[in-house]
Amino acid sequence: MDIRCPCCHATFALEHATEDEALRELMAMLADLPRDVSRPLVSYVGLFRGKTRATAYERQLRLAREALALAGDTQLVGAAMSETVESIRAKRSSGEDARPLRNHNYLKSVLASLGARVEAGQALVTSEAEAPQKQTKGVMRALEAANRGRRG
């Protein structure tokens, strides 16, 4: 079965693509992830690629595993990878820094800040959910007092 490369439009046999064990594992990993995690993961791993050389499949698989292992919540990791990719691409397009990434430190810092923002948002939602209950209790007490005043 022949398939066509979406980048260079070269035709090659599907058997050739499935011969490499690391590539098969990487494709299986991507297939098992939700789209909003797998697409940023592919883009994120691409940030490690140099200008003139392709990244070995073994390294791509290792980088993908390491990135997903940074947090238990894959959705959070996916969101952090999206922010990382956008930020690094913006820096590269402005000419600031075109070097490939060497480690996950930038992703770790984005993940920490995103996690803090998520926790702050959850705390805000929790406090907002508690506030109406407090107001409701106060209103109920006022109504009960008014009813007692009418009766007595």
C-alpha positions as CSV (number, residue, x, y, z in Angstrom):
1,M,0.0,0.0,0.0
2,D,1.5,3.3,-1.0
3,I,1.0,6.6,0.8
4,R,2.0,10.1,0.1
5,C,4.0,12.4,2.3
6,P,2.0,15.5,3.1
7,C,5.1,17.7,3.2
8,C,7.2,16.7,0.1
9,H,4.5,14.6,-1.7
10,A,6.9,11.7,-2.1
11,T,5.2,8.3,-2.4
12,F,6.4,5.4,-0.3
13,A,5.1,2.1,1.0
14,L,3.3,2.0,4.3
15,E,5.4,-1.0,5.2
16,H,8.5,1.3,5.2
17,A,6.9,3.6,7.8
18,T,5.9,0.8,10.1
19,E,9.4,-0.9,10.0
20,D,10.8,1.4,12.7
21,E,9.7,0.3,16.2
22,A,10.1,3.8,17.8
23,L,7.9,5.3,15.1
24,R,5.3,2.7,15.6
25,E,5.2,3.3,19.3
26,L,5.1,7.1,18.8
27,M,2.2,6.8,16.3
28,A,0.3,4.4,18.7
29,M,0.8,6.9,21.6
30,L,-0.5,9.8,19.5
31,A,-3.5,7.7,18.4
32,D,-4.4,7.0,22.0
33,L,-4.3,10.7,23.1
34,P,-7.1,13.2,22.6
35,R,-6.6,15.5,19.7
36,D,-6.1,18.6,21.9
37,V,-3.1,16.8,23.4
38,S,-1.7,14.9,20.5
39,R,-1.4,17.9,18.1
40,P,0.4,20.1,20.6
41,L,2.7,17.2,21.5
42,V,3.7,16.8,17.8
43,S,4.4,20.5,17.6
44,Y,6.2,20.6,20.9
45,V,8.5,17.7,19.9
46,G,9.2,19.6,16.6
47,L,10.7,22.4,18.7
48,F,13.7,20.1,19.4
49,R,14.5,19.7,15.7
50,G,17.5,21.5,14.3
51,K,17.3,23.4,11.0
52,T,19.2,20.9,8.9
53,R,18.6,17.5,10.5
54,A,15.6,15.5,11.3
55,T,15.1,14.3,14.9
56,A,15.6,10.5,15.3
57,Y,12.4,8.6,16.0
58,E,13.9,7.2,19.2
59,R,14.5,10.7,20.5
60,Q,11.0,11.9,19.4
61,L,9.5,9.0,21.4
62,R,11.6,9.7,24.4
63,L,10.8,13.5,24.3
64,A,7.1,12.7,24.0
65,R,7.1,10.3,26.9
66,E,9.1,12.8,29.1
67,A,6.7,15.6,28.2
68,L,3.6,13.6,29.1
69,A,5.1,12.4,32.3
70,L,5.6,16.0,33.6
71,A,2.0,16.0,35.0
72,G,-0.7,13.5,35.7
73,D,-3.3,15.5,33.9
74,T,-2.7,15.1,30.1
75,Q,-5.2,17.9,29.3
76,L,-3.1,20.3,31.4
77,V,0.1,19.1,29.7
78,G,-1.5,19.6,26.3
79,A,-2.6,23.2,27.2
80,A,0.9,23.9,28.5
81,M,2.5,22.5,25.3
82,S,0.2,24.7,23.2
83,E,1.3,27.8,25.1
84,T,4.9,26.7,24.9
85,V,4.8,26.2,21.1
86,E,3.0,29.5,20.5
87,S,5.5,31.4,22.7
88,I,8.6,29.8,21.1
89,R,7.3,30.3,17.6
90,A,6.6,33.9,18.3
91,K,10.2,34.3,19.6
92,R,11.6,32.6,16.6
93,S,9.6,34.7,14.1
94,S,10.7,37.9,15.8
95,G,14.3,36.7,15.5
96,E,15.0,36.5,19.2
97,D,16.1,32.9,19.5
98,A,16.0,30.2,16.7
99,R,17.9,27.5,18.5
100,P,16.1,24.2,19.1
101,L,15.1,23.3,22.6
102,R,17.5,21.2,24.6
103,N,15.3,20.2,27.6
104,H,11.8,20.5,29.0
105,N,12.6,23.4,31.4
106,Y,10.5,26.0,29.5
107,L,7.5,23.6,29.4
108,K,8.0,22.9,33.1
109,S,7.7,26.7,33.9
110,V,4.7,27.1,31.6
111,L,3.1,24.0,33.3
112,A,3.7,25.5,36.7
113,S,2.2,28.8,35.8
114,L,-0.8,27.2,34.1
115,G,-1.3,24.9,37.0
116,A,-1.3,27.9,39.4
117,R,-3.8,29.7,37.1
118,V,-6.1,26.6,37.1
119,E,-5.9,26.4,40.9
120,A,-6.7,30.1,41.2
121,G,-9.6,29.7,38.9
122,Q,-10.9,26.7,40.9
123,A,-10.6,28.6,44.1
124,L,-12.5,31.5,42.6
125,V,-15.2,29.2,41.4
126,T,-15.4,27.6,44.8
127,S,-15.6,30.9,46.6
128,E,-18.3,32.1,44.2
129,A,-20.3,28.9,44.7
130,E,-20.1,29.4,48.5
131,A,-21.1,33.1,48.4
132,P,-24.7,32.6,47.1
133,Q,-25.2,29.9,49.8
134,K,-24.2,32.4,52.5
135,Q,-26.5,35.1,50.9
136,T,-29.3,32.5,50.7
137,K,-28.9,31.7,54.4
138,G,-29.0,35.4,55.3
139,V,-32.1,35.9,53.2
140,M,-33.8,32.9,54.7
141,R,-33.1,34.1,58.2
142,A,-34.6,37.5,57.3
143,L,-37.7,35.9,55.9
144,E,-38.1,33.7,58.9
145,A,-37.7,36.7,61.2
146,A,-40.3,38.6,59.2
147,N,-42.7,35.7,59.4
148,R,-42.2,35.5,63.1
149,G,-42.9,39.2,63.4
150,R,-46.2,38.9,61.5
151,R,-47.3,36.0,63.7
152,G,-46.2,37.5,67.0
